[in-house]
Amino acid sequence: MKNIFLILIATVLMSNHSIAQGTVEIGMSSGITNYYGDLGHDDWFQANSTQPGFAVTFRNFLKPGAYSGNLYRSVSAEVRVSWNRLQIDEAIPFSGREGFELRNFGRGIGFRNDLLGLSTHVTYTYYNNPRVPLYMQAPAFFFFTGIGVYHGTPKADLFRGSIALENRYHYWPDGTIRDVEYVGPGSQGNVIEKDGEFETDLTDWYTEGGTGSGEGKLTKLGRKTNLAIPLGFGLRYGMSKQITISVECGYYMFFSDFIDDVSDRYPTYSEIASSYPGNTNMQELALYISDPSGLGRGNQNGIGESPRGNPASKDAHSFIGLELAYKFDFRRGVQRLWGAK
């Protein structure tokens, strides 16, 4: 991980050196993200995971080929700083469905992860004529890939207020969430909605069973920084010499399966007990945080009978955004922004 950080920092420093001697295009984009991982009710596209995203991108800072006289390189590089919110909750009504009409309501897991990213991309842009300014030619198609480092903490909305057993949500057999536990026919309780506060840092808790075929003391997740490969394509249109507008579709493939804090299996009661020895309150909290509905493990306590996610499939997210970019020129003797040299 350290080596990746160093590579990205070196790329930024080299880009700054190039910028000081030439031009740079700085683009600001906003759009929507969608999460792909172990959670959700649909097999492919999780429409109820749509959240905002934002990015600042530095591009076209490599000098054009002097031997060719081209204004634009087809193959170039860019550096991007991004913020993307990933979020989904399997207990929230969606698309006219609620309660057990939702495929995974019984599992009832949810999370939010605000990812801050730094990435470097290799881009290929098809210009109809690289010797002519973009605003004087047809829109250009572009593609990119690269590598990035993304930092974020998966959190969950599991309590009405502070993290305490008396504040937890209770899932009832009729598909409602209430303020008291269901204890059988005739039980009384108020139907409630989640408060939308993601107060629980999931990396502080033992939410998954240990790896391997046997039981053992659990290890906290703890990892908040992850690598991903961004892939994308789009269309860029020149509005003037300095201003371009772009539409982009990107897909970010993580090397981690814990962006959503879900990967493999539920912890067994023995694993929880060994992780919080002698502390029944913490044990009960940990059991609830790992399985909010109490139904996820299907009343099973064995290792093989309690799948929570799919460790063979890594997490990912998409980003669809609209970007407005401005070209700054730092070459000597060239008019700069607002006419200043």
C-alpha positions as CSV (number, residue, x, y, z in Angstrom):
1,M,0.0,0.0,0.0
2,K,2.9,2.4,0.8
3,N,4.4,1.8,-2.6
4,I,1.1,2.7,-4.3
5,F,0.9,5.9,-2.3
6,L,4.5,6.8,-3.4
7,I,3.7,6.1,-7.0
8,L,0.6,8.3,-6.9
9,I,2.4,11.1,-5.1
10,A,5.3,11.0,-7.6
11,T,2.7,11.2,-10.5
12,V,1.2,14.3,-8.9
13,L,4.6,15.9,-8.4
14,M,5.6,15.2,-12.0
15,S,2.4,16.6,-13.2
16,N,2.9,19.8,-11.2
17,H,6.4,20.2,-12.8
18,S,4.8,19.8,-16.3
19,I,2.0,22.2,-15.4
20,A,4.5,24.9,-14.4
21,Q,6.0,24.8,-17.9
22,G,2.8,24.4,-20.0
23,T,-0.9,24.0,-19.8
24,V,-3.4,22.1,-17.7
25,E,-7.1,21.4,-18.0
26,I,-8.9,21.3,-14.6
27,G,-12.3,19.7,-14.7
28,M,-14.9,19.6,-11.9
29,S,-17.6,16.9,-12.2
30,S,-20.6,15.9,-10.2
31,G,-22.9,13.0,-10.7
32,I,-24.3,9.8,-9.2
33,T,-22.8,6.6,-7.9
34,N,-24.2,3.1,-7.6
35,Y,-22.9,0.3,-5.5
36,Y,-22.2,-3.3,-6.5
37,G,-21.4,-5.8,-3.8
38,D,-22.8,-8.4,-1.4
39,L,-25.9,-6.3,-0.4
40,G,-29.1,-5.5,-2.2
41,H,-32.3,-7.0,-3.6
42,D,-31.6,-7.1,-7.3
43,D,-29.2,-9.4,-9.1
44,W,-27.3,-6.7,-11.0
45,F,-28.1,-3.0,-10.8
46,Q,-29.0,-1.7,-7.3
47,A,-31.2,1.3,-8.1
48,N,-31.8,2.0,-4.5
49,S,-28.1,2.6,-3.9
50,T,-27.9,5.8,-6.0
51,Q,-25.9,8.4,-4.2
52,P,-23.9,11.6,-5.0
53,G,-20.3,11.8,-6.2
54,F,-17.8,14.5,-7.0
55,A,-14.4,14.7,-8.7
56,V,-11.7,17.2,-9.6
57,T,-9.4,16.1,-12.5
58,F,-6.2,17.5,-13.9
59,R,-5.4,16.5,-17.5
60,N,-3.6,17.6,-20.7
61,F,-0.6,18.7,-18.8
62,L,1.8,16.6,-20.9
63,K,3.3,18.7,-23.7
64,P,2.1,17.9,-27.2
65,G,4.6,16.3,-29.6
66,A,6.7,19.0,-31.0
67,Y,7.7,16.9,-34.0
68,S,4.0,16.5,-35.0
69,G,2.6,19.9,-34.2
70,N,-0.5,18.3,-32.7
71,L,-2.4,20.2,-30.2
72,Y,-3.6,17.1,-28.4
73,R,-2.1,13.7,-27.6
74,S,-4.3,10.7,-28.2
75,V,-2.6,8.9,-25.3
76,S,-2.2,11.0,-22.2
77,A,-2.5,11.0,-18.5
78,E,-4.7,12.6,-15.8
79,V,-4.8,12.8,-12.0
80,R,-8.1,12.7,-10.1
81,V,-9.2,13.5,-6.6
82,S,-12.7,12.2,-5.9
83,W,-15.4,11.8,-3.3
84,N,-18.1,9.1,-3.8
85,R,-20.8,8.0,-1.4
86,L,-21.7,4.3,-1.4
87,Q,-24.8,3.4,0.5
88,I,-27.6,0.8,0.7
89,D,-30.0,-0.6,3.4
90,E,-31.8,-3.8,2.8
91,A,-34.5,-2.9,5.3
92,I,-35.7,0.3,3.7
93,P,-38.8,0.1,1.4
94,F,-38.0,0.3,-2.2
95,S,-39.9,0.3,-5.6
96,G,-43.3,-0.3,-4.0
97,R,-41.9,-3.2,-1.9
98,E,-41.5,-3.3,1.8
99,G,-40.9,-5.8,4.6
100,F,-40.5,-9.4,3.4
101,E,-41.5,-8.4,-0.1
102,L,-37.9,-7.3,-0.3
103,R,-35.6,-10.3,-1.1
104,N,-33.1,-9.6,1.7
105,F,-35.2,-7.8,4.3
106,G,-34.6,-10.7,6.6
107,R,-30.9,-10.2,6.5
108,G,-31.5,-6.4,6.9
109,I,-27.9,-5.3,6.6
110,G,-27.0,-1.7,5.5
111,F,-24.0,0.6,5.3
112,R,-22.7,3.9,4.1
113,N,-19.1,4.6,3.1
114,D,-17.8,8.0,2.0
115,L,-14.8,7.2,-0.2
116,L,-12.1,9.8,-0.7
117,G,-9.9,8.8,-3.6
118,L,-6.6,9.7,-5.4
119,S,-6.1,8.1,-8.7
120,T,-4.0,8.4,-11.8
121,H,-5.3,7.4,-15.2
122,V,-4.0,6.6,-18.7
123,T,-6.4,8.0,-21.3
124,Y,-7.0,7.5,-24.9
125,T,-9.0,10.1,-26.8
126,Y,-10.1,9.9,-30.4
127,Y,-9.7,13.3,-32.0
128,N,-11.0,13.8,-35.5
129,N,-8.1,16.2,-36.1
130,P,-5.5,16.6,-33.3
131,R,-4.1,19.6,-35.0
132,V,-7.3,21.6,-34.6
133,P,-8.8,23.0,-31.3
134,L,-11.5,20.8,-29.9
135,Y,-14.2,23.4,-30.2
136,M,-13.6,23.5,-34.0
137,Q,-14.2,19.8,-34.5
138,A,-16.7,17.1,-33.6
139,P,-16.9,15.9,-30.0
140,A,-14.2,13.5,-29.0
141,F,-14.7,10.0,-27.5
142,F,-12.3,9.0,-24.7
143,F,-11.5,5.9,-22.6
144,F,-9.4,5.6,-19.4
145,T,-8.0,3.2,-16.9
146,G,-5.5,3.4,-14.1
147,I,-5.1,2.7,-10.4
148,G,-6.3,4.6,-7.3
149,V,-6.2,4.6,-3.5
150,Y,-9.5,5.1,-1.8
151,H,-10.1,5.8,1.9
152,G,-13.4,5.4,3.7
153,T,-15.1,4.0,6.8
154,P,-18.1,1.7,6.4
155,K,-20.8,2.8,8.9
156,A,-24.4,1.6,9.7
157,D,-27.6,3.0,11.0
158,L,-28.4,0.5,13.7
159,F,-29.6,2.5,16.7
160,R,-32.0,5.3,17.5
161,G,-29.5,7.5,19.2
162,S,-26.4,6.2,21.0
163,I,-25.0,2.7,20.6
164,A,-27.0,0.9,23.3
165,L,-29.1,-2.3,23.4
166,E,-32.2,-0.3,24.4
167,N,-31.9,1.8,21.2
168,R,-31.7,-1.0,18.6
169,Y,-34.2,-1.6,15.9
170,H,-36.4,-4.7,16.1
171,Y,-37.5,-6.6,13.1
172,W,-41.0,-8.2,13.4
173,P,-42.4,-11.2,11.5
174,D,-45.0,-8.9,9.8
175,G,-42.2,-7.0,8.0
176,T,-42.1,-3.9,10.2
177,I,-39.4,-2.4,12.3
178,R,-40.5,-1.5,15.8
179,D,-39.2,-0.1,19.0
180,V,-39.5,-3.3,21.1
181,E,-38.7,-6.9,20.6
182,Y,-41.3,-9.3,19.2
183,V,-42.0,-12.0,21.9
184,G,-44.9,-13.8,20.3
185,P,-48.6,-13.3,19.3
186,G,-50.1,-10.3,21.1
187,S,-46.9,-8.4,21.3
188,Q,-47.3,-4.6,21.2
189,G,-44.8,-2.1,19.8
190,N,-44.7,1.1,17.8
191,V,-43.8,0.9,14.1
192,I,-40.8,3.2,13.5
193,E,-38.5,4.3,10.7
194,K,-34.7,4.3,10.9
195,D,-33.4,7.7,11.8
196,G,-30.8,7.9,9.0
197,E,-27.9,8.5,11.3
198,F,-25.0,6.2,10.5
199,E,-23.6,6.2,14.0
200,T,-21.9,2.7,14.1
201,D,-18.3,2.4,12.8
202,L,-18.4,-1.2,11.6
203,T,-14.6,-1.5,11.6
204,D,-14.8,-1.3,15.4
205,W,-16.8,-4.5,15.7
206,Y,-16.5,-8.2,14.9
207,T,-19.1,-8.5,12.2
208,E,-17.7,-11.5,10.3
209,G,-16.5,-15.0,11.2
210,G,-12.8,-15.9,11.1
211,T,-11.2,-17.2,8.0
212,G,-10.5,-20.9,7.3
213,S,-12.5,-24.0,8.1
214,G,-12.4,-23.7,11.9
215,E,-13.6,-21.3,14.5
216,G,-11.2,-18.9,16.1
217,K,-10.9,-15.5,17.8
218,L,-12.0,-12.9,15.3
219,T,-9.9,-10.2,13.8
220,K,-11.3,-6.6,13.5
221,L,-11.6,-5.4,10.0
222,G,-9.7,-2.2,10.6
223,R,-8.8,-1.6,7.0
224,K,-10.2,1.7,5.7
225,T,-7.8,2.2,2.7
226,N,-8.2,0.1,-0.4
227,L,-7.0,-0.1,-4.0
228,A,-9.2,-0.1,-7.0
229,I,-8.9,-0.1,-10.8
230,P,-11.0,2.6,-12.5
231,L,-12.3,2.0,-16.0
232,G,-14.4,4.5,-18.0
233,F,-15.4,6.1,-21.2
234,G,-17.2,9.3,-22.3
235,L,-17.7,12.1,-24.7
236,R,-15.9,15.5,-24.5
237,Y,-17.1,18.6,-26.4
238,G,-15.2,21.9,-26.8
239,M,-17.3,25.0,-26.1
240,S,-14.5,27.4,-26.6
241,K,-10.7,27.5,-26.6
242,Q,-10.7,27.2,-22.8
243,I,-13.9,25.5,-21.8
244,T,-14.9,21.9,-22.4
245,I,-17.9,19.9,-21.2
246,S,-17.8,16.1,-20.8
247,V,-20.1,13.2,-19.9
248,E,-18.4,10.2,-18.3
249,C,-19.4,6.7,-17.3
250,G,-16.9,5.0,-14.9
251,Y,-16.6,1.7,-13.1
252,Y,-14.3,1.2,-10.1
253,M,-13.3,-2.4,-9.3
254,F,-11.9,-2.8,-5.8
255,F,-9.3,-5.4,-4.7
256,S,-11.3,-5.6,-1.4
257,D,-14.6,-7.2,-0.5
258,F,-15.0,-5.1,2.6
259,I,-16.1,-1.8,1.3
260,D,-19.5,-2.7,2.6
261,D,-18.2,-4.6,5.6
262,V,-19.8,-7.8,4.2
263,S,-17.8,-10.7,2.7
264,D,-18.1,-14.2,4.0
265,R,-20.1,-15.5,7.0
266,Y,-21.6,-14.5,10.3
267,P,-19.5,-15.0,13.4
268,T,-20.6,-17.9,15.6
269,Y,-21.7,-17.4,19.2
270,S,-18.4,-19.0,20.4
271,E,-16.4,-16.6,18.3
272,I,-18.2,-13.6,19.6
273,A,-17.9,-14.8,23.2
274,S,-14.1,-15.4,22.8
275,S,-13.7,-11.9,21.3
276,Y,-15.5,-10.2,24.3
277,P,-14.7,-12.6,27.2
278,G,-16.9,-12.0,30.3
279,N,-18.7,-9.0,28.8
280,T,-22.3,-10.1,28.0
281,N,-23.3,-6.6,27.0
282,M,-20.6,-6.3,24.3
283,Q,-21.4,-9.8,23.1
284,E,-25.0,-9.0,22.6
285,L,-24.2,-5.7,20.9
286,A,-21.7,-7.5,18.6
287,L,-24.3,-10.2,17.7
288,Y,-26.9,-7.5,16.9
289,I,-24.4,-5.4,14.8
290,S,-23.3,-8.4,12.7
291,D,-26.9,-9.6,12.3
292,P,-29.4,-6.7,12.9
293,S,-32.6,-8.6,12.2
294,G,-31.5,-11.7,14.1
295,L,-32.8,-13.7,11.1
296,G,-29.8,-13.4,8.9
297,R,-28.1,-16.6,10.1
298,G,-31.4,-18.4,9.9
299,N,-31.1,-19.7,13.5
300,Q,-28.0,-21.5,12.4
301,N,-24.8,-21.2,14.5
302,G,-22.4,-23.4,12.5
303,I,-19.7,-22.2,10.2
304,G,-21.1,-23.7,7.0
305,E,-24.7,-22.8,7.6
306,S,-24.3,-19.1,8.1
307,P,-23.3,-17.3,4.8
308,R,-23.3,-13.5,5.0
309,G,-21.8,-12.6,1.7
310,N,-19.8,-13.9,-1.3
311,P,-16.1,-13.7,-0.7
312,A,-15.4,-14.7,-4.4
313,S,-16.9,-11.4,-5.6
314,K,-15.1,-8.1,-4.9
315,D,-16.9,-4.8,-4.4
316,A,-17.3,-2.1,-7.0
317,H,-19.2,1.1,-7.8
318,S,-20.1,3.1,-10.9
319,F,-20.0,6.9,-11.4
320,I,-21.9,8.7,-14.1
321,G,-21.0,12.4,-14.1
322,L,-21.1,15.7,-16.0
323,E,-17.9,17.7,-16.0
324,L,-17.1,21.3,-16.8
325,A,-13.4,22.0,-17.4
326,Y,-11.2,25.1,-18.0
327,K,-7.8,25.1,-19.7
328,F,-5.1,27.2,-18.0
329,D,-2.0,28.2,-19.9
330,F,1.2,28.8,-18.0
331,R,3.7,29.2,-20.9
332,R,5.7,32.4,-21.0
333,G,4.4,35.1,-23.2
334,V,1.0,33.5,-23.5
335,Q,-2.1,35.3,-22.3
336,R,-3.4,33.7,-19.1
337,L,-6.6,33.8,-17.2
338,W,-8.2,37.2,-17.0
339,G,-5.6,38.6,-19.4
340,A,-2.7,38.4,-16.9
341,K,0.7,37.2,-18.1
